[in-house]
Amino acid sequence: MIGFVELEYRIFDCMSLKEKRSVLKRTMTRVKQKYNVATAEIGHQDVWQLTKISLVTVASSRQAAERELNHALNFLDSFPEWERMNTTFEWL
C-alpha cells in the first residue's frame, strides 16, 4: 500500500525565500530521519509564507501506512514556525 498526503502550510515570521528554505530544510530533514517517509516541496515555491509539501510512504497495509503518515503529520505540526491549512490523503 502506498500512502500519499499533500499538505499546505503557512509559515510565520518568514520575510524571504531564504528563510523559508531554511525552515523547510530543517523540518523535512528531521521528519525523513525520524519516520519512514519521503518528502518534497510541490507547490508555492516562489511564495515566502506558503508551502505545499507531500509525504509518501510504502507499507504492507493501509493501516500501517496511515499510522506512519499520521505520526509524521503530528511531528510536523509540533513545529511552532508554521500552521497546517489543508491536508489531502490518497491511497494506491
C-alpha positions as CSV (number, residue, x, y, z in Angstrom):
1,M,0.0,0.0,0.0
2,I,1.3,3.4,-0.9
3,G,0.1,6.4,1.2
4,F,0.4,9.9,-0.1
5,V,-0.5,13.1,1.7
6,E,-0.4,16.6,0.4
7,L,-0.1,19.4,3.0
8,E,-0.3,23.1,2.7
9,Y,1.4,25.2,5.5
10,R,1.5,28.9,6.3
11,I,5.0,29.8,7.6
12,F,5.0,32.6,10.2
13,D,7.7,35.4,10.5
14,C,9.3,34.5,7.2
15,M,10.5,37.5,5.2
16,S,12.4,35.9,2.4
17,L,12.7,32.7,0.3
18,K,16.0,32.0,2.0
19,E,14.3,31.9,5.4
20,K,11.5,29.7,4.0
21,R,14.1,27.3,2.6
22,S,15.8,27.2,6.0
23,V,12.5,26.2,7.7
24,L,11.7,23.6,5.1
25,K,15.1,22.0,5.0
26,R,15.2,21.7,8.8
27,T,11.7,20.2,9.2
28,M,11.8,18.0,6.2
29,T,15.2,16.5,7.0
30,R,14.1,15.8,10.6
31,V,10.8,14.1,9.5
32,K,12.7,11.9,7.0
33,Q,15.2,10.9,9.6
34,K,12.6,10.0,12.2
35,Y,9.9,8.4,10.1
36,N,9.8,6.1,7.0
37,V,8.6,8.8,4.6
38,A,9.8,10.6,1.5
39,T,9.2,14.4,1.3
40,A,9.2,17.1,-1.3
41,E,8.0,20.6,-1.8
42,I,5.5,20.5,-4.6
43,G,3.9,24.0,-4.6
44,H,4.2,27.6,-3.7
45,Q,7.9,27.6,-4.3
46,D,8.1,31.3,-5.1
47,V,5.9,32.5,-2.2
48,W,7.5,33.4,1.1
49,Q,4.9,32.4,3.6
50,L,3.2,29.5,2.0
51,T,4.4,26.0,1.1
52,K,2.8,22.8,-0.2
53,I,4.7,19.6,0.6
54,S,4.0,16.0,0.1
55,L,4.8,12.9,2.2
56,V,4.8,9.4,0.7
57,T,5.2,6.0,2.5
58,V,5.1,2.4,1.4
59,A,3.8,-0.3,3.8
60,S,2.3,-3.7,3.8
61,S,-1.2,-2.5,4.7
62,R,-3.2,0.7,4.6
63,Q,-3.3,0.8,8.4
64,A,0.5,0.7,8.7
65,A,0.9,3.4,6.0
66,E,-1.8,5.6,7.7
67,R,-0.2,5.2,11.1
68,E,3.3,6.2,9.7
69,L,1.8,9.3,7.9
70,N,-0.2,10.4,11.0
71,H,2.9,10.1,13.2
72,A,4.8,12.2,10.6
73,L,2.0,14.8,10.5
74,N,1.9,15.1,14.2
75,F,5.6,15.6,14.3
76,L,5.4,18.3,11.6
77,D,2.6,20.0,13.4
78,S,4.7,20.3,16.6
79,F,7.0,22.9,14.9
80,P,5.9,26.4,16.0
81,E,7.2,28.0,12.8
82,W,4.1,27.1,10.8
83,E,0.5,26.1,10.7
84,R,-1.2,23.4,8.6
85,M,-4.0,24.7,6.4
86,N,-5.0,21.9,4.1
87,T,-4.5,18.1,4.1
88,T,-5.3,15.6,1.3
89,F,-4.7,11.9,1.6
90,E,-4.6,9.4,-1.3
91,W,-4.1,5.6,-1.3
92,L,-2.7,3.5,-4.1
